[in-house]
Amino acid sequence: MKMRSLIWSSVLSLLAVSTLPAQTKTIAERLGHPADSKLLIIHADDLGVAHSVDAASFDALEKGAISSASAMVPTPWITEVAAYAKAHPNADLGLHLTITSEWETYRWGSVESADKVPSLLDSAGTFPRDVRPVAEKAKPVEVERELRAQVERALALGIRPTHLDSHMGALFSTPELIATYVKVARSYRLPFLALRGDRRAAPRSPLSEKDVLLDTVIIAGPEVPRDQWKAFYLKSIADLKPGLTEMIIHLGRDDSELQAVMVNHEPYGSAWRQADYDVVTSPEFKKSLKDNHVILVTWRDLQRLTQRP
């Protein structure tokens, strides 16, 4: 899926900071660490998609292999995430705001009533499989309606999100959708995925000096050779610079359930997710974090910064 490899270039160009004044303290200092610390959020996407994804992600959270995760409210297994959230109130769980449904035969639609968000749905009544129809057809007022419905549904289920981000980067596909995303996040006083980037890229950026911004995002794309999976991640850790980085991974078991859900999708499919799990739970990965003096942080840590007066 080439769209995935384009997502983060879109984020960099559309969510870049343009005119933010320099803060007197770095995020590391505000969290009580030295100014030049290498802060890392290891973040698992897509909770709620399938039991296999949930089981692998919960296991990684409990092992400390990841520091954060986010759930997709429209998906069939969201109630399992809610049960976990209630049993583990300190788990760092955000919402992976969702307006696409990419799998071939495993589909979902809106949380909001379909008649209130028609521009978000395809002819089958589900979200589109790709980001392009979202960018071309989704009306921001209807997107906002759906995003708020997803947050309210999560709250009703007992999930207390620590942050918001966007499934497949769909909310980063146009400036109008970015502004909608930021508006919803701020209204719930939640930090959200956004990058500090090229000042020339977004002259009308919706970001402000009060937002907590990432310096870098690391994600294994389809271009990474499958026989160099662990090497990619270990090099990414070794190359970390001071600042705040998020490493986005996709966890799951390469079992019959996930193989059926993700049929005909090798990128981000069941074997891919098993490989991600195997790497981040490996002794070599843990050793690399220690050897490179990486400090794991959570979105809950960042949430505290956004909620200070």
RODO-2510 file (C-alpha; in nm, 4 decimals, decimal comma):
residues 309
     n   res          X          Y          Z
     1     m     0,0000     0,0000     0,0000
     2     k     0,1968     0,2954    -0,1309
     3     m    -0,0330     0,5347     0,0542
     4     r     0,1299     0,4357     0,3830
     5     s     0,4765     0,5368     0,2692
     6     l     0,3350     0,8754     0,1680
     7     i     0,1538     0,9404     0,4939
     8     w     0,4457     1,0740     0,6888
     9     s     0,5692     1,2970     0,4083
    10     s     0,2199     1,4472     0,4196
    11     v     0,2428     1,4883     0,7944
    12     l     0,5793     1,6582     0,7620
    13     s     0,4537     1,9027     0,5025
    14     l     0,1074     1,9731     0,6417
    15     l     0,1684     1,9579     1,0160
    16     a     0,4952     2,1448     1,0104
    17     v     0,5442     2,4309     1,2505
    18     s     0,5729     2,7617     1,0722
    19     t     0,5924     3,0508     1,3163
    20     l     0,6049     2,9045     1,6647
    21     p     0,8238     3,1014     1,9031
    22     a     1,1035     2,9127     2,0699
    23     q     1,0105     2,7767     2,4106
    24     t     1,2342     2,8554     2,7029
    25     k     1,2451     2,4894     2,8032
    26     t     1,2595     2,1754     2,5942
    27     i     0,9947     1,9072     2,6392
    28     a     1,2621     1,6954     2,8052
    29     e     1,3256     1,9677     3,0621
    30     r     0,9549     2,0158     3,1197
    31     l     0,9339     1,6429     3,1945
    32     g     1,2242     1,6631     3,4368
    33     h     1,4999     1,5274     3,2114
    34     p     1,8198     1,6908     3,0827
    35     a     1,7640     1,9226     2,7862
    36     d     1,9522     1,6970     2,5441
    37     s     1,7687     1,3755     2,6350
    38     k     1,6556     1,1291     2,3712
    39     l     1,2872     1,0808     2,4487
    40     l     1,1006     0,8025     2,2717
    41     i     0,7382     0,6928     2,2604
    42     i     0,7108     0,3365     2,1283
    43     h     0,3540     0,3382     2,0032
    44     a     0,1331     0,0551     1,8755
    45     d    -0,1453     0,1481     1,6343
    46     d    -0,4740    -0,0190     1,5483
    47     l    -0,6014    -0,1670     1,8747
    48     g    -0,9586    -0,2829     1,8300
    49     v    -0,9118    -0,4174     1,4780
    50     a    -0,8913    -0,7822     1,5867
    51     h    -0,8348    -0,9932     1,8956
    52     s    -0,4913    -1,0859     1,7613
    53     v    -0,3892    -0,7195     1,7445
    54     d    -0,5244    -0,6535     2,0921
    55     a    -0,3571    -0,9572     2,2495
    56     a    -0,0146    -0,8760     2,1056
    57     s    -0,0445    -0,5091     2,1999
    58     f    -0,1620    -0,5751     2,5551
    59     d     0,1221    -0,8218     2,6018
    60     a     0,3762    -0,5689     2,4752
    61     l     0,2346    -0,3006     2,7050
    62     e     0,2567    -0,5272     3,0076
    63     k     0,6139    -0,6270     2,9217
    64     g     0,7150    -0,2623     2,8867
    65     a     0,8159    -0,3287     2,5262
    66     i     0,5951    -0,0403     2,4143
    67     s     0,4999     0,2702     2,6075
    68     s     0,1774     0,3667     2,4350
    69     a    -0,0967     0,2522     2,2000
    70     s    -0,4110     0,3834     2,0343
    71     a    -0,7462     0,2257     1,9562
    72     m    -0,9861     0,2506     1,6640
    73     v    -1,3362     0,3132     1,7981
    74     p    -1,5378     0,2011     1,4900
    75     t    -1,3758    -0,1434     1,4832
    76     p    -1,5382    -0,4703     1,6026
    77     w    -1,3008    -0,5403     1,8930
    78     i    -1,3108    -0,1979     2,0600
    79     t    -1,5033    -0,3395     2,3575
    80     e    -1,2081    -0,5674     2,4321
    81     v    -0,9879    -0,2575     2,4459
    82     a    -1,2396    -0,0940     2,6781
    83     a    -1,2308    -0,3935     2,9117
    84     y    -0,8505    -0,3787     2,9177
    85     a    -0,8556    -0,0036     2,9818
    86     k    -1,0844    -0,0490     3,2812
    87     a    -0,8661    -0,3262     3,4236
    88     h    -0,5452    -0,1292     3,3552
    89     p    -0,6287     0,2368     3,4248
    90     n    -0,2641     0,3396     3,4021
    91     a    -0,2176     0,1973     3,0517
    92     d    -0,1326     0,4702     2,8030
    93     l    -0,4142     0,4379     2,5494
    94     g    -0,5153     0,6997     2,2961
    95     l    -0,7620     0,7060     2,0082
    96     h    -0,6574     0,6260     1,6532
    97     l    -0,9222     0,8443     1,4893
    98     t    -1,0586     0,6488     1,1949
    99     i    -1,2270     0,7553     0,8715
   100     t    -1,0863     0,4830     0,6441
   101     s    -1,1372     0,1061     0,6304
   102     e    -0,8548    -0,0467     0,4295
   103     w    -0,8967    -0,4229     0,4449
   104     e    -1,0441    -0,6090     0,1508
   105     t    -1,3254    -0,8084     0,3140
   106     y    -1,3180    -0,6829     0,6743
   107     r    -1,4988    -0,3500     0,6835
   108     w    -1,6389    -0,0901     0,9211
   109     g    -1,8311     0,2343     0,8969
   110     s    -1,9077     0,5391     1,1045
   111     v    -1,9883     0,5670     1,4742
   112     e    -2,2130     0,8631     1,3959
   113     s    -2,5403     0,7928     1,2150
   114     a    -2,4735     0,7413     0,8457
   115     d    -2,7206     1,0101     0,7431
   116     k    -2,5171     1,2674     0,9366
   117     v    -2,1833     1,1844     0,7719
   118     p    -2,2658     1,0801     0,4121
   119     s    -1,9506     1,2361     0,2631
   120     l    -1,7392     0,9959     0,4713
   121     l    -1,8980     0,6750     0,3453
   122     d    -1,8731     0,4760     0,0228
   123     s    -2,1542     0,3100    -0,1707
   124     a    -2,1468     0,0112     0,0669
   125     g    -2,1923     0,2355     0,3710
   126     t    -1,8380     0,1839     0,4986
   127     f    -1,5385     0,4136     0,5151
   128     p    -1,3291     0,4163     0,1953
   129     r    -1,0271     0,1887     0,1639
   130     d    -0,7877     0,4662     0,0653
   131     v    -0,7072     0,8186     0,1812
   132     r    -0,7700     0,9785    -0,1581
   133     p    -1,1535     0,9686    -0,1411
   134     v    -1,1335     1,1210     0,2058
   135     a    -0,9241     1,4122     0,0788
   136     e    -1,1532     1,4599    -0,2195
   137     k    -1,4988     1,4144    -0,0665
   138     a    -1,5036     1,4346     0,3128
   139     k    -1,6694     1,7518     0,4407
   140     p    -1,4884     1,8944     0,7438
   141     v    -1,8147     1,9550     0,9314
   142     e    -1,9036     1,5862     0,8915
   143     v    -1,5520     1,4765     0,9826
   144     e    -1,5742     1,6775     1,3029
   145     r    -1,9109     1,5192     1,3777
   146     e    -1,7637     1,1700     1,3352
   147     l    -1,4483     1,2413     1,5344
   148     r    -1,6500     1,3715     1,8257
   149     a    -1,8760     1,0664     1,8068
   150     q    -1,5696     0,8423     1,8274
   151     v    -1,4323     1,0247     2,1313
   152     e    -1,7707     1,0193     2,3039
   153     r    -1,8157     0,6492     2,2270
   154     a    -1,4741     0,5742     2,3785
   155     l    -1,5597     0,7730     2,6900
   156     a    -1,8932     0,5938     2,7211
   157     l    -1,7108     0,2602     2,7040
   158     g    -1,4811     0,3639     2,9868
   159     i    -1,1718     0,4496     2,7825
   160     r    -1,0000     0,7661     2,9052
   161     p    -0,7772     0,8577     2,6111
   162     t    -0,4368     1,0114     2,6679
   163     h    -0,3979     1,1417     2,3119
   164     l    -0,5339     1,1442     1,9571
   165     d    -0,3771     1,0447     1,6265
   166     s    -0,4984     0,9491     1,2797
   167     h    -0,5424     0,6091     1,1160
   168     m    -0,3581     0,5949     0,7834
   169     g    -0,2881     0,9672     0,8188
   170     a    -0,6288     1,0409     0,6649
   171     l    -0,6777     1,3465     0,8844
   172     f    -0,3491     1,4863     0,7573
   173     s    -0,4572     1,4741     0,3932
   174     t    -0,5813     1,8350     0,3613
   175     p    -0,5282     2,1546     0,5613
   176     e    -0,9008     2,1647     0,6387
   177     l    -0,8983     1,8159     0,7885
   178     i    -0,5858     1,8931     0,9882
   179     a    -0,7576     2,1985     1,1339
   180     t    -1,0590     1,9838     1,2220
   181     y    -0,8373     1,7245     1,3897
   182     v    -0,6561     1,9888     1,5938
   183     k    -0,9851     2,1548     1,6901
   184     v    -1,1304     1,8303     1,8233
   185     a    -0,8142     1,7427     2,0149
   186     r    -0,8016     2,0828     2,1806
   187     s    -1,1695     2,0734     2,2723
   188     y    -1,1030     1,7557     2,4726
   189     r    -0,7735     1,8953     2,6072
   190     l    -0,5807     1,6051     2,4589
   191     p    -0,2322     1,6099     2,3056
   192     f    -0,2221     1,4950     1,9461
   193     l     0,0258     1,3618     1,6949
   194     a     0,1941     1,6547     1,5211
   195     l     0,5474     1,7163     1,4034
   196     r     0,7852     2,0033     1,4359
   197     g     0,9007     2,0411     1,0751
   198     d     1,0156     2,2622     0,7921
   199     r     0,9102     2,6215     0,8603
   200     r     0,8444     2,6778     0,4901
   201     a     0,6015     2,3904     0,4586
   202     a     0,2903     2,5196     0,6332
   203     p     0,2558     2,8980     0,6367
   204     r    -0,0941     2,8675     0,7902
   205     s    -0,0254     2,5889     1,0346
   206     p    -0,3048     2,5403     1,2933
   207     l    -0,0472     2,4626     1,5608
   208     s     0,0391     2,6966     1,8458
   209     e     0,3126     2,7376     2,1030
   210     k     0,0936     2,5524     2,3539
   211     d     0,0938     2,2275     2,1538
   212     v     0,3339     1,9451     2,2408
   213     l     0,5125     1,8546     1,9186
   214     l     0,7197     1,5588     1,8085
   215     d     1,0572     1,6162     1,6488
   216     t     1,0611     1,2892     1,4537
   217     v     0,8397     0,9940     1,3659
   218     i     0,9893     0,6528     1,2830
   219     i     0,7810     0,3987     1,0942
   220     a     0,8842     0,0939     0,8948
   221     g     0,7440     0,1385     0,5462
   222     p     0,7060    -0,1037     0,2568
   223     e     1,0500     0,0011     0,1346
   224     v     1,2238    -0,1726     0,4283
   225     p     1,3570    -0,5141     0,3148
   226     r     1,1803    -0,7877     0,5080
   227     d     1,5071    -0,9667     0,5859
   228     q     1,6431    -0,6457     0,7432
   229     w     1,3526    -0,5785     0,9775
   230     k     1,5422    -0,5919     1,3052
   231     a     1,8376    -0,4071     1,1543
   232     f     1,6060    -0,1203     1,0519
   233     y     1,4773    -0,0781     1,4043
   234     l     1,8157    -0,1127     1,5725
   235     k     1,9665     0,1448     1,3372
   236     s     1,6725     0,3781     1,4031
   237     i     1,7455     0,3585     1,7748
   238     a     2,1186     0,4106     1,7224
   239     d     2,0478     0,7158     1,5041
   240     l     1,8118     0,8861     1,7496
   241     k     1,8857     1,2519     1,8118
   242     p     1,7996     1,4509     2,1234
   243     g     1,4348     1,5527     2,1279
   244     l     1,0987     1,3798     2,1234
   245     t     1,0497     1,0896     1,8813
   246     e     0,7608     0,8518     1,8269
   247     m     0,8227     0,5063     1,6828
   248     i     0,4969     0,3778     1,5354
   249     i     0,4616     0,0031     1,5139
   250     h     0,1835    -0,2414     1,4258
   251     l     0,1498    -0,5472     1,6446
   252     g    -0,0380    -0,8728     1,6018
   253     r    -0,0076    -1,2487     1,5863
   254     d     0,0441    -1,4120     1,2504
   255     d    -0,2505    -1,6429     1,3138
   256     s    -0,5575    -1,7554     1,1206
   257     e    -0,7722    -1,4690     1,2470
   258     l    -0,5357    -1,1937     1,1366
   259     q    -0,4485    -1,3692     0,8123
   260     a    -0,8192    -1,3655     0,7255
   261     v    -0,8675    -1,0042     0,8305
   262     m    -0,5677    -0,8830     0,6308
   263     v    -0,5935    -1,1125     0,3305
   264     n    -0,4058    -0,9922     0,0192
   265     h    -0,2264    -0,7162     0,2160
   266     e     0,1367    -0,8000     0,2789
   267     p     0,2308    -0,4475     0,3944
   268     y     0,1000    -0,3987     0,7484
   269     g    -0,0494    -0,7490     0,7347
   270     s    -0,0356    -1,0348     0,9841
   271     a     0,3258    -1,1441     0,9199
   272     w     0,4354    -0,7784     0,9295
   273     r     0,2712    -0,7327     1,2697
   274     q     0,4267    -1,0502     1,4048
   275     a     0,7669    -0,9229     1,2897
   276     d     0,7123    -0,5905     1,4677
   277     y     0,6150    -0,7740     1,7858
   278     d     0,9184    -1,0023     1,7635
   279     v     1,1557    -0,7073     1,7262
   280     v     1,0280    -0,4816     2,0045
   281     t     1,0118    -0,7685     2,2546
   282     s     1,3591    -0,8954     2,1653
   283     p     1,6605    -0,8691     2,3998
   284     e     1,8571    -0,6916     2,1255
   285     f     1,5989    -0,4138     2,0990
   286     k     1,5873    -0,3639     2,4750
   287     k     1,9677    -0,3570     2,4891
   288     s     1,9793    -0,1003     2,2083
   289     l     1,7515     0,1337     2,4023
   290     k     1,9783     0,1063     2,7066
   291     d     2,3042     0,1360     2,5135
   292     n     2,1833     0,4502     2,3371
   293     h     2,0553     0,6124     2,6580
   294     v     1,6975     0,6357     2,5333
   295     i     1,4295     0,7458     2,7786
   296     l     1,0865     0,5943     2,7145
   297     v     0,7995     0,8351     2,7716
   298     t     0,4245     0,8173     2,7235
   299     w     0,1499     1,0328     2,5860
   300     r     0,0170     1,0518     2,9409
   301     d     0,3398     1,2337     3,0314
   302     l     0,2757     1,4785     2,7481
   303     q    -0,0907     1,5104     2,8442
   304     r     0,0148     1,6433     3,1823
   305     l     0,2097     1,9197     3,0067
   306     t    -0,0912     2,0252     2,7989
   307     q    -0,3197     2,0370     3,1024
   308     r    -0,0979     2,2550     3,3167
   309     p    -0,2293     2,6105     3,3507
***
